[in-house]
Amino acid sequence: MMKSLSKQQKNDLTQKLTNYLNDELAIDIGGFDAEFLCDFIVEQFSPHFYNQGVADAQIKNAATSRFN
């Protein structure tokens, strides 16, 4: 289970998401909706990123262990 984002982290990500949607897709999204979208993205995508990071670390660790 993922640790919760701090309030500052969530605010930063929400602002980046708002800016991206506005700048790249010309979508003007309000802060409340941006927070909900940010929550959805974190909930749905972070387990995949976490698992990939663990897999990458295991591969690197296995490669390093062979040389020791």
C-alpha positions as CSV (number, residue, x, y, z in Angstrom):
1,M,0.0,0.0,0.0
2,M,1.3,3.4,-0.9
3,K,2.1,6.0,1.7
4,S,-0.1,9.0,1.3
5,L,1.2,12.1,-0.4
6,S,1.9,15.1,1.8
7,K,-0.3,18.1,1.4
8,Q,2.6,20.0,-0.4
9,Q,3.2,17.0,-2.7
10,K,-0.4,16.8,-3.6
11,N,-0.7,20.5,-4.2
12,D,2.5,20.5,-6.4
13,L,1.2,17.5,-8.5
14,T,-2.3,19.1,-8.8
15,Q,-0.7,22.4,-10.0
16,K,1.5,20.5,-12.6
17,L,-1.6,18.6,-13.8
18,T,-3.6,21.8,-14.1
19,N,-0.8,23.5,-16.0
20,Y,-0.3,20.6,-18.3
21,L,-4.0,20.3,-19.2
22,N,-4.2,24.0,-19.8
23,D,-1.0,24.4,-21.8
24,E,-1.0,21.2,-23.8
25,L,-4.6,20.3,-24.2
26,A,-6.3,23.7,-23.8
27,I,-8.5,22.3,-21.0
28,D,-9.3,24.6,-18.2
29,I,-9.9,22.5,-15.1
30,G,-10.7,23.9,-11.7
31,G,-8.8,23.1,-8.6
32,F,-11.4,20.7,-7.1
33,D,-11.6,18.7,-10.3
34,A,-7.8,18.7,-10.6
35,E,-7.5,17.2,-7.1
36,F,-9.9,14.4,-7.9
37,L,-8.1,13.7,-11.2
38,C,-4.7,13.8,-9.4
39,D,-6.1,11.3,-6.7
40,F,-7.3,9.0,-9.5
41,I,-3.9,9.1,-11.3
42,V,-2.0,8.4,-8.1
43,E,-4.3,5.6,-7.1
44,Q,-4.3,3.9,-10.5
45,F,-0.7,4.5,-11.7
46,S,1.6,4.5,-8.6
47,P,1.3,0.7,-8.0
48,H,2.6,0.1,-11.5
49,F,5.5,2.6,-11.1
50,Y,6.3,1.2,-7.7
51,N,6.4,-2.4,-9.0
52,Q,8.5,-1.4,-11.9
53,G,11.0,0.3,-9.6
54,V,11.2,-2.8,-7.4
55,A,11.8,-5.0,-10.4
56,D,14.5,-2.7,-11.7
57,A,16.2,-2.6,-8.3
58,Q,16.1,-6.4,-8.1
59,I,17.7,-6.7,-11.5
60,K,20.4,-4.2,-10.6
61,N,21.0,-6.0,-7.2
62,A,21.2,-9.4,-8.9
63,A,23.7,-8.0,-11.4
64,T,25.8,-6.4,-8.7
65,S,25.7,-9.5,-6.6
66,R,27.3,-11.6,-9.4
67,F,30.4,-9.4,-9.3
68,N,30.9,-9.7,-5.5
